Amino acid sequence: MEPRESWAALAAGGIAGVCVDLILFPLDTVKTRLQSPQGFRKAGGFHGIYAGVPSTAIGSFPNAAAFFITYENVKSVLHHGSASYLAPATHMVAASLAEVVACLIRVPSEVVKQRAQVSPSSSTLQVLSRTLYHEVSSEQISEQIPFSLVQFPLWESLKDLWSWKQGHVVDSWQSAVCGAFAGGFAAAVTTPLDVVKTRIMLAKAGSSNASGNVLAALSSIWRTQGLSGLFAGVVPRMAGISLGGFIFLGTYEKTRQLLL
C-alpha cells in the first residue's frame, strides 16, 4: 500500500470507530448488564446508561485506526500474487492480525468501560484506578478474533457478490448494508464467547472466572444456566452489532473514499 492509502485507512478507521461507539453506547450498556452475573437490575438496569463513556471515547479512535491500518496493509501484502479463491483466507488472516494489534488498545479500555457500566455509582477514574491493580488476561480477547474471522470475510464476500451483480464496485451505503448482515451473523454465532468475556472482565480477584479460563467459564455457564445463559443478551448484541456494522463499515468506506 502507498503511504497515502495507509493514512487514509488509519484516519477513516479512527473516525468510524468513534462514531459507532458513541452512538451505540447505551445499547452496549444494556447488553453488558444483561450478561452480568449479578443480573440486569442489580447491575444498574436502565440507570446511568452512559457510565464508562469516557474510556470508550478515548479508546475508540486509536483502536479502530490500528485495526484498519493493519487490516488493509496485511490484506494488500497477501493479495499480491495470490489466487482469487484464496481471498477469504487472506481476509481471515488480515482480520486476525488486525485484531491482535487493536486489542492491545481495546482490552484495557473495554475492562474499564464494562466495570463502569455495572457500577454506575463509580466514576470512570475510580474504576480505572482499581483496574490498574488487576492483570488483564490474554484470554479476554478470545472473543474478538473469532468474531472478525466471521465478520470480515463475510463482509468482503458480500461486497464482491453485490459488485458482480450490478457490474461495478459497491457504494459506501451498499458496503454498510453488507456490514450490517456480516456483523449480525458474526454476533449471533460468537455470543457465548462474548458472555464469557464479560464474565471474566467483571470477575472479582480470586474468583474462578478471574483466572481467565474460557473453557471453564463456558462449562460453568452451561451447567448453571444452560443455553439461555450462553446466549444471554444475544438480541441486543445482534441488533447493536448489525447497526454498528452499518455505521462503522459504511462510515469507514465513505471517509476513506473522501480522503483518497
C-alpha positions in Angstrom: 0.0 0.0 0.0 1.1 3.6 -0.7 1.6 5.8 2.4 -1.4 7.9 1.3 -3.7 4.8 1.4 -2.3 3.8 4.8 -3.0 7.2 6.3 -6.5 7.2 4.8 -7.2 3.8 6.3 -5.9 5.0 9.7 -7.9 8.2 9.7 -11.1 6.6 8.3 -10.9 3.8 10.8 -10.5 6.1 13.7 -13.4 8.3 12.7 -15.7 5.3 12.1 -14.7 3.8 15.5 -15.6 7.0 17.4 -18.9 7.4 15.6 -20.2 3.9 16.1 -19.0 3.5 19.7 -20.6 6.8 20.9 -23.8 6.3 19.0 -24.4 2.7 20.3 -23.0 3.1 23.8 -26.4 2.9 25.6 -27.3 -0.4 23.8 -23.9 -1.8 24.7 -24.5 -0.9 28.4 -27.8 -2.8 28.4 -26.2 -5.8 26.8 -23.4 -5.8 29.4 -25.8 -5.6 32.2 -27.9 -8.5 30.8 -24.7 -10.6 30.8 -23.6 -9.5 34.2 -23.5 -12.3 36.9 -25.5 -10.2 39.4 -28.3 -9.7 36.9 -29.7 -6.8 34.9 -31.4 -4.9 37.8 -28.6 -5.2 40.3 -26.1 -4.2 37.7 -27.9 -0.9 37.3 -30.9 -1.6 35.0 -31.5 1.4 32.8 -29.9 3.8 35.3 -26.7 5.6 34.2 -26.5 4.0 30.7 -23.7 6.3 29.7 -21.5 5.1 32.6 -18.0 4.4 31.3 -18.3 6.5 28.1 -15.1 8.5 28.7 -12.9 5.3 28.4 -14.8 4.4 25.2 -14.3 7.9 23.7 -10.6 7.8 24.5 -10.0 4.3 23.2 -12.2 4.3 20.1 -10.1 6.3 17.7 -6.7 4.6 18.2 -8.3 1.1 18.5 -10.2 1.3 15.2 -7.3 3.2 13.5 -4.9 0.4 14.5 -7.3 -2.2 13.3 -7.8 -0.8 9.8 -4.3 0.3 9.0 -3.1 -3.3 9.9 -6.0 -4.9 8.1 -5.5 -3.0 4.9 -1.8 -3.4 4.8 -1.8 -7.1 5.6 -4.6 -7.7 3.0 -2.6 -5.7 0.4 0.5 -7.8 1.0 -1.3 -11.2 1.0 -3.4 -10.3 -2.1 -0.3 -9.6 -4.1 0.2 -12.5 -6.5 -2.3 -14.8 -4.7 -5.2 -16.6 -6.4 -8.7 -15.2 -6.2 -10.1 -18.3 -4.4 -7.7 -17.6 -1.5 -9.4 -14.2 -0.9 -11.4 -15.5 2.1 -8.3 -16.9 3.8 -6.5 -13.7 3.1 -9.3 -11.7 4.8 -9.3 -14.1 7.8 -5.5 -13.7 8.3 -5.6 -9.9 7.9 -8.6 -9.6 10.3 -6.9 -11.8 12.9 -3.6 -9.9 12.8 -5.5 -6.6 12.9 -7.5 -7.8 16.0 -4.3 -8.7 17.8 -2.9 -5.2 17.3 -6.2 -3.4 18.1 -6.8 -5.5 21.2 -3.6 -4.0 22.8 -5.6 -0.8 22.9 -9.1 -2.2 23.2 -8.9 -4.6 26.1 -7.8 -2.1 28.8 -10.5 0.4 27.8 -13.1 -2.4 27.5 -12.4 -3.6 31.0 -12.8 -0.1 32.4 -15.9 0.5 30.4 -17.7 -2.7 31.4 -16.9 -2.3 35.1 -18.2 1.2 35.0 -21.4 0.1 33.2 -22.3 -2.3 36.0 -21.1 0.1 38.7 -22.8 3.4 37.7 -22.2 4.9 41.1 -18.4 4.9 40.5 -16.6 7.3 38.2 -14.5 6.1 35.2 -11.4 7.4 37.1 -12.3 5.3 40.2 -12.8 2.2 38.0 -9.6 2.8 36.2 -7.6 3.2 39.4 -9.0 -0.2 40.7 -8.4 -1.9 37.3 -4.8 -1.0 37.3 -4.3 -3.4 40.2 -5.6 -6.3 38.2 -3.9 -8.2 35.4 -5.8 -8.2 32.1 -5.6 -11.8 30.9 -4.9 -12.6 27.3 -8.0 -14.9 27.2 -10.1 -11.8 27.5 -9.6 -11.1 23.8 -10.5 -14.6 22.8 -14.0 -13.5 21.5 -12.6 -10.7 19.3 -10.6 -12.8 16.8 -13.3 -15.4 16.1 -15.8 -12.5 15.6 -13.5 -10.9 13.0 -12.8 -14.3 11.4 -16.5 -14.5 10.6 -17.4 -10.8 10.0 -14.7 -9.6 7.7 -14.5 -12.5 5.1 -18.3 -12.4 5.0 -18.4 -8.6 4.6 -15.8 -8.8 1.8 -17.6 -11.7 0.1 -21.0 -9.9 0.2 -19.4 -6.7 -1.3 -17.8 -8.8 -4.1 -21.1 -10.5 -4.8 -23.0 -7.3 -4.9 -20.4 -5.7 -7.1 -20.5 -8.6 -9.5 -24.4 -8.5 -9.7 -24.5 -4.8 -10.5 -21.4 -4.6 -12.7 -19.5 -2.0 -10.6 -17.9 -1.5 -7.2 -20.4 -1.1 -4.3 -21.2 2.3 -3.0 -20.5 3.2 0.7 -24.2 2.7 1.6 -24.1 -0.8 0.0 -20.9 -1.6 1.9 -22.8 -0.5 5.0 -25.6 -2.9 4.3 -23.2 -5.8 3.8 -21.5 -4.8 7.1 -24.8 -5.0 8.9 -25.5 -8.5 7.7 -22.0 -9.7 8.3 -21.9 -8.1 11.8 -25.3 -9.5 12.8 -24.4 -13.1 11.8 -21.0 -12.9 13.5 -22.6 -11.5 16.6 -25.0 -14.4 16.8 -22.5 -17.2 16.5 -20.0 -15.7 18.9 -22.4 -14.6 21.7 -21.3 -17.4 24.0 -17.7 -16.2 23.8 -18.9 -12.6 24.4 -20.8 -13.7 27.5 -17.6 -15.4 28.8 -15.5 -12.3 28.0 -18.0 -10.2 30.0 -17.9 -12.6 33.0 -14.1 -12.6 33.0 -13.8 -8.9 32.8 -16.3 -8.4 35.6 -14.9 -11.2 37.8 -13.6 -10.3 41.2 -10.0 -11.0 42.0 -9.6 -14.6 43.3 -12.8 -15.9 41.8 -12.8 -18.8 39.3 -13.6 -16.6 36.4 -10.7 -14.2 37.3 -8.3 -16.9 36.1 -9.4 -16.2 32.5 -10.0 -19.9 31.6 -12.5 -19.6 28.7 -13.4 -23.3 28.6 -14.0 -23.5 32.3 -16.2 -20.3 32.2 -18.2 -21.8 29.3 -18.7 -25.0 31.2 -19.8 -23.2 34.3 -22.4 -21.1 32.5 -23.7 -24.2 30.6 -24.1 -26.2 33.9 -25.8 -23.3 35.8 -27.8 -21.5 33.2 -27.9 -23.7 30.1 -28.3 -22.5 26.6 -30.1 -19.3 27.7 -27.1 -18.3 29.8 -24.7 -18.9 26.9 -26.8 -16.7 24.7 -27.7 -14.0 27.3 -28.0 -10.6 25.6 -28.0 -12.1 22.1 -30.9 -9.9 20.8 -29.4 -6.5 21.8 -25.9 -7.8 20.8 -27.2 -8.7 17.3 -29.2 -5.5 17.0 -26.3 -3.4 18.2 -23.6 -5.0 16.1 -25.8 -5.1 13.0 -26.5 -1.4 13.4 -22.9 -0.9 14.4 -21.6 -2.7 11.3 -23.8 -0.5 9.1 -22.4 2.7 10.7 -18.9 1.5 11.3 -18.1 0.0 7.9 -20.2 2.4 6.0 -18.5 5.4 7.6 -15.1 3.8 7.1 -15.7 3.3 3.3 -17.2 6.7 2.8 -14.5 8.6 4.8 -11.7 6.6 3.1 -13.2 7.4 -0.4 -13.3 11.1 0.5 -9.7 11.1 1.8 -8.5 9.3 -1.3 
